[in-house]
Amino acid sequence: MKTYLVGGAVRDYLLNRPVKEKDWVVVGETPESMIAQGFKPVGKDFPVFLHPQSHDEYALARTERKTAPGYKGFAVHASPDVTLEEDLIRRDLTINAMAMDEDGVIIDPYHGRRDLEQRIFRHISPAFSEDPVRILRVARFAARYAHLGFTLAPETRDLMELMVRNGEAEHLVAERVWAELHRALLEPTPTAFFRTLKECMALDSIFPEIARLFGVPQPAQYHPEIDTGLHTMMVLEQAALLSDKAEVRLAALLHDLGKGLTPTEDWPFHHAHEKNGLPVLEQFCERLRVPKHFKTLSQQVMRYHTHCHRVTELRANTLVDVLQALNAFKPKHNLEDFLLACKADMRGRKGFEHKAYPQAKYMAEAAAAAAAVDTSEAVKSGLKGAQIGAAIRNLRIAAIKRFIAQRKTKLE
């Protein structure tokens, strides 16, 4: 049995990066012979097997033929006569089409090593255009390797743009778009994902809510970068520096969607964008089937990020209501993630990248003061229903007032 290590494992080995998963191609075998050797079949659409000891994936060498639109519209042919070179050419990029034999020798029929050294994403063949998911994959690779200097080959960018014009991106299914977005958000440079999609004209088709933000102006005194799309990318960049959580990064990305709805005659101001964007956010999450906990944080950041920015100006009752809306008084809450996203929003402006954000500490301390009140008296007072809630709210307002007074005393 001839086996070859292929794909990302070879690429990352040559980049001196950790190899997390190993995929293998088997040449000259059949499903029956693999099972006879103890491999467990797991592939639904093509012959893939798990190694009996390592549990790595071993796939029979195969070719593919386009039969219908979309990323599932392929006929697969796997047989002992399919060569390694035929298997590799069906892959997306040259840097993902290298193999390593059992002796450590690199097999590189499509010059992936050269492109790896030159830091270029280049498609292998015109067959790249047959699978729209590859648009997202290339963008995700950009998010992963942008910090190493990788760029998109002009001919690959042109081919991706042609795919978009031909409507291939319209065949992407929600689950796959979300899966690629989620993975991109966790990469070192998630902004490169969106820059790449914008570069090949795919952003409008795949993420129209984000594409709509580019070219929308904001007041220069608050946003020296002016452009809302640019600001959004800067906020995402700051969120990636502040948190490794995809939830925080997504909330940072989506927080200003409402500005894309502002009538042009009202530019550069965006009154009530925090509320106006909520239906757009709802549609975004519904369309991509975004998990609930991602959606919840994004809604909180969108609705209350400006409250956080001016938290020291809020009255005690308003601050208690905001904290209540953020679930800050429940045992499980995401106030810390909310504050990180707000901090990213403030820093995601030209010249503000290293500015202090004391509002986060202020709001966290206010929440702690309000959460520490003894609510047992209100519960035992004989009040019922909404009256209990109102009494507890008053206790928390009083606690926040004491907190505010103490802060003023310290400043004096």
N, C-alpha and C positions, 0 to 999 in steps of 0.2 A: 504494500500500500504506500503510495507516494503522498505525503502530506506537506503542506506549506503554510507557514504563518503568513497571514495577509492583512491588508487594510490598515486600520488605525494603529494596531500594535507595531507594525513595521515603521510606520511614519513617526510615531512617538519615540520609538527606539532610536531612530536616526537623529531625532531632535534632542536626545538625552533627557526626555521627559518620562515620568512614571507611566508604565504600561498597566492600565487598569483592567482591560479585558483582552482576551486572546481569541481570535477567530481563525479557523483553519479551513483550508480547501483541500479536498481529497480528489486525486486524479486516478482514474482507472478502476473505480469500484462501482458497485451497484447497491441499491438499498438492502437487498437480501444479504450481500456479503458483509455490509456494515453491521447489520443486526446479528449475523452469525459470529461476529467478532466481539459482541457484547455492547455495541453502541445502542443507545436508546433513541428512537425516532421522536422528534418534537416538531418538525416543520409541517405546516399546513399547506402552504402554497408551493413549496419546493423541498427537496430532500435535505433536511438538517438533522443532525444527531448529536447527542451528548456523550462525551467520552465517559466510559464506565468508572474511571478513577478521578480525573481532574474536573469533569463536568464542563469542560470547555466545549464550545460549539464547533462541530465539524460539518461542513456543507460539501456535498458533491459538486464538482465543477459543473457549471451550467452556462447556457446561453439564454438570452431573452429576446422575444419578438413582440413589438407593439401591436396590440389588437384592438384597443379602445382608449378613449380619453381617460385622463387621470392616472394616479400612481398605481392603481391595481389592474390597469388594462394591459397585462402582459401575458404572453404564453411562454412557459418555461420549458426548456429542454435540458435534461440531465442524463448523461450516459457515459460509459467508460471511454468513449472516443473523444469527449470534449477536452481540449487542451487547457493548460494553465493560462496561456496567453488569451485564449478565447474567453475564459472566465474573467480575467482581469479587465479586458477592454469594455465590459458591460458596466464597469464602475463609473463613478462620477468624475473625480479629479485625478490628475496624474499622481499626486502625492498620496492618494489612497489606493493606487493600483500597483503597488510593489508587493513582492512576496519574498519570504526567506525560507530556504530549504533547511533540512535537518542538520546540515553542516555550517549553518550561519551565512551561507552565500546569498546575496541579494539578487533577486531576479527582477529586472526593471525594464521591460520592453517598451514602455511609453514615457521614459525619461522623467519619472517622478522625482528621482534623486536630484537631478539638475534643478527642477522647479523648487524643490525643498530648499536647496542651498541658496537659490535666488529669491526665496520667499514669495512665490507666485502661486495663486490659485488658478489652475488652468484645466479646462475640461478635456477629456480624452478624445471624444469623437462626437459627431453630430447627434448620436443617440442620447446624449445628455438631455436634449430638449424633449425627450419622450416622457420624462417624469417630473412633474411640477414640484414635487417635494424637494428636488435638488436646489431650487431657488432658495428655499428656507435653510437647507443644509449648508450651502455655501455661505449664507449670511451668518449662520451659527458658527461656522469655522472662523469667520472673520472676527466674531466676538471672542473666540478662544485664543486666536493667534495674532490679533492686531498688535499686541504689545511686543511681539517679536519682529514686527516690520512686514508682515504679509500684506500683499495687495492683490487686487483682482486683475487678471489678464484682460486687456481691452476686448479681445475676441470673445472671451467668456462673458464679460459684461454685455456685449452686444447680443450674444445668443440668449442670455437671460431676458434681456429687454424684448427680443423677438418673441420669446415664449409668452411674455406678459401680453404683448400686442395680439398674439394669436389666441388669447383667452385661456391658456393652460392653467394660469393661477386660479381661475374660477372653479377648477375641479378639485381644489384642495379641500379636504374635509376638516371640520372644526377640531376634532380630537387631535389630528396631526399638527394643525397650526398651533394649538395650545401646547402640545408636547414640545415642539421646537422653540416656541417662545419661552416656555418655562426653563428649558435647558440653556437658552441664550442668556436669560436673566442671571443665571448662576455662573456665567463665564466671567473672566477678568475684565473684559471691556464690552459690556452689553450694548453700549451705544453703537458699536461697529455693526451690530446686527441690523439696526435701523438705517444706518448710513448706507450699508450695502444694498438694502432693499430699495432705498430712495434712489440710489445711483442707477439701478436697472429698471426704474419706474414701477416697481412692484409694491411699494408702500401704499399707493392709492388703492390698489386692488385688495390687498391683504389686511391692511390696518388703516382704513380710510379716516377713522377718528383721529389718528395721530398725524396722518399726512395733511389733514385740514388745518393743523396748527401752524404749519410753515407759511411764512408770508404775512401772518397776522401780527400787527404791531402792538406794543405795550408802552406805557409812559416811560420815557427815557430816564426820569429821575429815580424811578424804582427799578427799572430794568435797562441798564446801559447796553445790554445785548439787543434790546428792542424786540427782535423776532421771537414769537412764542414757541415756535418749533425748536429754535436754537436753545431757548431757555429750558425747554423740556429735556433736551439731550444733556444739557449741563446739570440739571437736577438729577437725572438718572446716573450721570457720572459721579456726582457727589454721593448719591445713595449707595453706589457700589463701593465707595471708599469707606462709608460709615457702617455698612451692614452687609453680611454675606447672605442674608435672607432674601429669597425671591419675592416674598410677600411685601417687604419694604420697598424693594426695587420696582415692583409693579405699581404700588401705590404712588411712588414718586413719578413714574412714567405717566400715569393717568390723571394726576391731580388737577390739571388745568384744561381738561377736555371741553369745559364750558366756554372757554375763550374762542373756540372754533365756531361757536354759534352766534357770537356778537355781530349785530348788523354793522356793515362797513361805515355807516354814517356816525356810529358811536365810537369808532376807533379813535385813539388808542386805549380808551377806557373800557372796562369789562365789568360793569356793575352786576352783582348777583351771579357771577359766573360759578360760584361755589354751588348754588342751587341749580342753576341752569344745566350744569353738566351731569347731574345725577341720572336723568333718563338716558343720556348717551352712554354713561358708564353701565347702566343696567342692560342696555342693548348689547354692548361690547361683551359683557360677561355671559349673557344669555347665548349670544352667537357662538362664542368659543367654548362654552360650557366650563367656565372658570370655576374652580372649587370655591365653596362658600366662604372659607376663612380668608382667602385672597380678596374676594369681593367685599367682605365686611370692612377690612382695613382700608381698602381703596376708597370705599364710600366715606369712611370717617375722615380720612385725610383730605379728600375733596371738599367735604362739607365744612370742616372746621380748621383747615390750615391757616386761614387768615385770623381766626380767633386766637390761635396759638401765637402768631406773630405779634399780636397786640395784647397779649394776656395781662400785662401789667396795667392796662387801661380798663380792663373789664370790672364791672361791679361784682360783688360777691355772689349775688343770686344768679347772674349770667354765667359766672365761672362754674358754679355748682351744676347748673343745667348742662353745660358743655361736658363736664366730667361725667355726669350721669349718662349722657348720650354716648360717651366713649366707653361705657361700662367700667369706668375706673374704680367703682366701689364694689365690684364683684370679685370673688376669689381669683378667677381667671380673666385676665384682661390683657390688652396689647398696647397699653399706654406708652411703654418704652419704644415700641416699634413706630407708633404714631409720632412721637417726638423726634425720632430719627428721620422720618420722612419729611417732617416740617423743617428740620434743620437743613436737610438736603435742598429743600425748596429755597430757603433763604440763601444758602451758599451757591446755588446754581444760577448765579448772576455774574456778569463780567465785573471783576474787581472785588467780589464778595467771597471768593473761594476759601479764604482762611479767616473769615470774620467770626468772632465769638457769637454764641447764641444762648444768652442767659435765660431766655424765655423757657427753654426746656427744663432747666433746674427749677425755675419758679413754678411752673405748672406741676411738676412732679412733687414738689414740697407742698403745694396747695392741696393736691390730691391726697397726700399722706395725712395732712392735718384734718381734712374733711372725713377721711375714712376711719380716723382714730376715734371719732366721737362715740360715746356710749348711747346706742339706740334702744337699749332695753327699756328705759323709762317710757318711751313713746309706744313700744309694743305692749307694755303692761298697763298703760294709762286708761284702758277701756275704750279707746278710739277704735274705729273699724274702717276696713277697706282703704279708700283713698285718703282718709283722715290720717291714718298711720304714716302713709307716704309723705304727706304734706308736713307732718310733725318732724319726721326724720330730715326732710329737706331743710326745714328751718334750723334744726340743730347743726347741719352741715354749713349752712349760710353763716351762722354765728361763728363757727370754727374758722371759716375762710376770712371773716371780718377780723378776727383776732390775729390770724396769720398776716393779713395785709397791714394791720396796725403795727405788729412787731417788725415787719420789714421796713416800714417807714421810720420807726424808732432807731433801727440799726443804721439807716442811711443818714439820719440826723446826727 
